[in-house]
Amino acid sequence: MLGFEVIAETARGGRRGRLQTAHGTVETPAFMPVGTYGTVRGLTPAQLLEAHVSMILCNAYHLALRPGAETIKRLGGLHRFMGWRGPILTDSGGYQLFSLAARVKLDERGAVFRSHLDGDEYELTPERAVDVQRQLGVDIGMLFDVLVSVPGDRRAAAEAAARTVRWAERSRRHAPDSGATAFFAIMQGGLFDELRAENAASLAALDFPGYAVGGLSVGEERAETMRMAEFAVGLLPTEKPRYMMGMGAPRDLVELCGWGYDLFDCVIPTRNGRNGTLFTRTGEISIRNAAHALDERPVDDACDCYTCRTFSRAYLHHLAKRGEMLAATLATLHNVRFYQTLMEEIRAALAADEYERFAAEFFSTYGGTAHELG
């Protein structure tokens, strides 16, 4: 049910592609807004479409806890449940269990944990993660993997990478063909080149429809993150979609797309919007700042979103200071559209083989070089 083709490629490996799913085509590189609980907070599906969003990310772990994967299946699947007709990718829950480490008992079989909602005990195994995402009926599901809290700890990284491969093998045996949901494997290996290379080779031999890089941007220095991100992408199969998990600052996206990643997700545009931080081509602004109280300009003169076409910074400042719900909606709508516009420009630059010029102009406008902004 999943198809992928590379349409254009640069000398450095950046690529323009097209991902075909049962619920529509995704032009890549693509950024997926995060809809953890089956909603991108503050926005309706119609507003997401207006912002040119083609694909969203939800979280199978959270949805399995509430309202439950069986419930969603009974109600017609996640697309129908949340009123979104486009493609959906779900994370299996590895990162969430990593962040709830104090509640989790991890062994070779899987993870046993107590729900943060009601304290009930649950077990998540590689097989169960596959079953849950199939019940949700999503286009792409992620395999259950193992993260480490200190990616610079070689022993921990080696153990996590090895277990991730064993779990991927179990997932493959449990679901020998992808069916309606295509499953992506997740590369681990911390900050160690040889571990990443071994892990990537083992996962590639299992021939999954796509691959992701995980276990980065979890507390290490940004320079280490970006060095490994550039190294890791070259280890993944070139004919399959390549997904960088959880990274999505604008400066990160411009660098990562230049190296050949195809899919991204991050909470930054939506979370920042709810907190009153908005993106512009010259950087971020805090709309709560008093400097915007009498500013009649839109957030960004170059933006075509409903927020920028209709409202002034002064009005958004007023809403934010009053704590109005509309403040979060309008700010989130702008940020999501800003991200989609950035991805459209990235795709155009890749297709025209003008990516180095585009990236240089972006960083000169956004402020400094990518690494100086770290």
N, C-alpha and C positions, 0 to 999 in steps of 0.2 A: 504493500500500500504506500510505500515511501520511495520517492525518486529524487535524485540529486544530480545536477550537472554544473560544471564550471564553464562559464561563458567567456570570461576574460581573466588573464593573470598577468601580474607585473613581474619584473625581474627579481624583486625581493620576496615574491611569494604571495603578495596580496591578491585576492581573487574576488571576482564578481560571479555570483552563482544563482541558482534557482532550485528551491526545494519544493517538491510536489507532495502534497498530503491529501487524504480523503476529504478534508474540509477546506481545501484551497491551496493556492500557490504562495510561497513566501520568497520574495526577492532577497537575496543575501549579498553582503552581510546584513543581518537583521537584529534589532534589539527588541526583546520581549519585556513589556511591563509586567510587574509581579502582582499576581492576584492570588495570594496565598490561600485564602479561604473560599475561593470561587468568586472573588470580586476584586477588581482593581479599585482600591478604596477611593470613594468620592466620585467615581465616573460610571456612567451607564455604558452598556455595549455600544449604543449609538454614538456616544461621545468618543469612544475609542476608535470607532470607524472614521469619525470626522477628523480625528488626529492622525489618520492613516496607519493605525496599528494593524498589522496583519496576523500576529501570533502573540499569545500570552502564556505566561507561566503560572501554574497553580501548584499547590503542595499536597502530595498524596498522603503524607503523614498526618497533617492537620485535618484533611477532609475525611480520612479513615477514622479519626477520633470523633469528629462531629461534622456533619450528621451521620457519617458512616458510609463506606463504599457500597454496601448492600442497599442502603436507602437510596443513594444517588442512582444506582443501576436500576432500581425499581421505578424510579421517576424518569427514566429515559436516558440516563447518562449525563455526564457533566456538561456537555454542550447545551443540551436542552434545559438542564437544571438552572444554569446561570444565564441562559439566553444569548450565548455567544456562538456564532456560526463558524467562526474561523478556527484555525488550528490551535491546539492546546498542547503544551509540554508540561509534564509534572515531574517534580523532584521527588525522589523516593522517601527521603527523610533522614539520610545519613548526616547531613549538616545539622539538622534539628537535634538529633540524638547527641551529636558531638557537643552542641551548645548546652545540652541538659545533662552533661556527663555525670553529675552527682546523683541523678535519678536512674542511671542506666547500668545494667550488668551485661557486659559484652563477653561473648565466648564464640567458639567456632560455629556453633549452630546459628547464632544471630544475636539479637539484643532483647533483653527483658527490661521493661521500664514501667514506671508509674505515670499515668496521665497527669499532666499539669492542670487538667480541668477538674477531675473528680478523685484522683488518687488511685483509680482502678489500675490493675496490672495488665499489661499487654506484652505480646511478643511479636517482634518483627524479624523475619528471616528473609534471605534473598528470594525464596519462592513466594512468600507472602507479599513481598513488595511487588513482584510481577503480577500476582493475582489481583491485588488492590487496584493497580493502574489499569488492568484490563477491565475490571468492573466499572471503573470510571469512564472507560471508553475513549481515552485520550489518543491523540495522534502519535505522540512520542512520550515514552516513559524512560526514566533513568534507573539503572540498576542500583541495588543497595551496595554501598561502598563503605570504607573505613577511613576516617580522617584522623589526624594527629594534632594535638594542641600546640606542639612545638615542631614545626616543619624542619628545623635545623637539627633535630635529634635523629641521628642516622639509624640507630637500632629501632626506635619506634616507627620511623618512616618505612624501614624495610619490612617490619612485621605487618604494618597496615597495608602496604602494597601487595605483599604476598597473600594476605587474607582477601584483599579485594579481588585478586585473580581467582582464587578458589571459589569465592562467592559468585563471580561472573560465570565460571564453569558450571556451577550448580544452577544458575539462572538459565543458562543455555540448555542444559539437559531438561529443565522443567518446562521451558518454552522453546523447543527446537526451531520453530518458525515464528516470525514476528506476529502474524495475524494482523488484526486491525490496528494494534498498537505496536509501533516499532521501538525497540529498546536500544538505548545508547549505553555503552560501557564508559566508565570514568577512570581515567589515568590518575594514579597516585605515585608517591615517591619522594615527597617533601622537596627539599632544595638540592637533591643529589642527582647529578646527571646520569650516573650509571643505573640508579634505581628507576628513574623515569624511563630510560631506554629499555631496560628489562621488562618493566611493567607494560609499556606500550607494545612491545613485540609479542608478549604473551596474550594481551587482549586482542591485538590485531589478528592473531592466529585463530581466534574464535569467530571472526567475521561477523561482527555486529553491524547493523545498518548505519551507525554513527558513533562518534567518540567525543568525549569531553575531557577537559583538563580540570581536575579538582584539587583541593588541598592547598590553594594559594590565596593570598590576601587574607590570612587568618592571624595576623599579628606580626609578621616579619617585616623588615624594612622594604620600602617600595622598590628600591633598586634591585634587591634580591628577587622580589616578585616578578619584575619585568624581565630580568635576565632569564629566569626559568621559563616564563611564558613564551619568550622568543625561542628558546631552545626546544621546549616541549612540542610546539606546534609542528615542527619538522619531523617529529617521530610518528605522527599520526598518518593513517592512510590518506593519500591525496584525493582519492575518488569518493571519499565519504565526507559528510558534513562534520565540521569540527567546532565544538562548542566550548567557550571559556565561561565557566560557571562563576556567577556572583561578582564579576568585575564590571563596572559601568560608569565610572567618572568619565566625562567627555574626553579628557586628555588620554585616558586609558583606551577608550574606544578607537581613537584615531591611530594610536600606535598599534594596537592589537589587530586592527583590520589591515594594516600595512604588512603584517606578518602572515596573514592567511587564515584567521579565524572567521567563522561564518555566522555563529549565533552567540548572543549575549543576553544576560539578564542582570538586574540589580534593582534594589529598592530605592536607590538614590533619587531618581526624579519624583517618585510619588511621596516618599517620606519627607524629602526636602520641601516639596510643595505644601504638605500639611503643616510644616513648621515655618512657612513663610519665606523660604529661600527659593528664588527663581533664577533660571539660567538665561543668560544672554550671550551673544557672540563675543562679548568682551569680558565675560566672567559671570560670577554669581552676584545677586543683590539680595539683601534682606528687606522685604517689603515693609516690615514693621519699623524700619529706621525712620526717624522723624524727617529726614531729608526728603522723603517721598510724600509728605503730607499735603503739599500744594503742587505736586508735579502732575501736569496734564498729559504728559507723554504716555504712550503704551509701555509695557514692560520692555518690548524689543521692537523697534521700528521695522525690522526685517521679517518679523514673524507674522504668519497668516492665520494664526489660531483665533478662535472666537473671543478669547480673553483679550488679546491684543487688538483685535478689530473693533472691540466694543467698549472697553473700560480703560480708565486712566490708572496710573500708579497711585494717584491720590485716593481713588475709590477703593482699590485693593488694600491700600494702607488702612483706610477707615474700617473695612471689613475685618482685617486681621486684628486690629487693635480692639475691636468689639467682640472678637471671638465668634464671628458669624460662620456658620457651616459653609456658606457660599465662598468664603475666602479660601478654604482648602480646596474646594472644587475647581474654582477658576485658576488657582495657582497650579494645581496638579494637571489640569487640562493643558495649560501653557507648557509646563515642563515636559509632559509626554509628547506634545507636538514638537517641541524643540529637539528632543531626542530623535524623533522620526525624521525631521528635516535634516538633522546631522547625518543620519544613516543614508538618506536619499542622496545627499551631496557626496558622501563617501562612495556609494555605489557608482555614481556618475564619474567620479574621478578615477576609480579603478577601471571602469569600462573604457575610458578615454586614454588610459595609460598616462595619467597626469597626477599620480598620487603623491609623489614627492613634493611637487609644487603646492598641491592642495594642503598637505600636512604642514608645510612650512608657513603658509599663509594663515592656517588655523592657529598655530601656536604663536605666531607674531601678534595676532589679534586677541587671542584668549589670554595671553600674558606669559612670556618666557618660553623656554623649551619644555618638553614633556618632563624630563628628569629634574629640571630646576623646580618644577611645580610639585614634586613628590613630597 
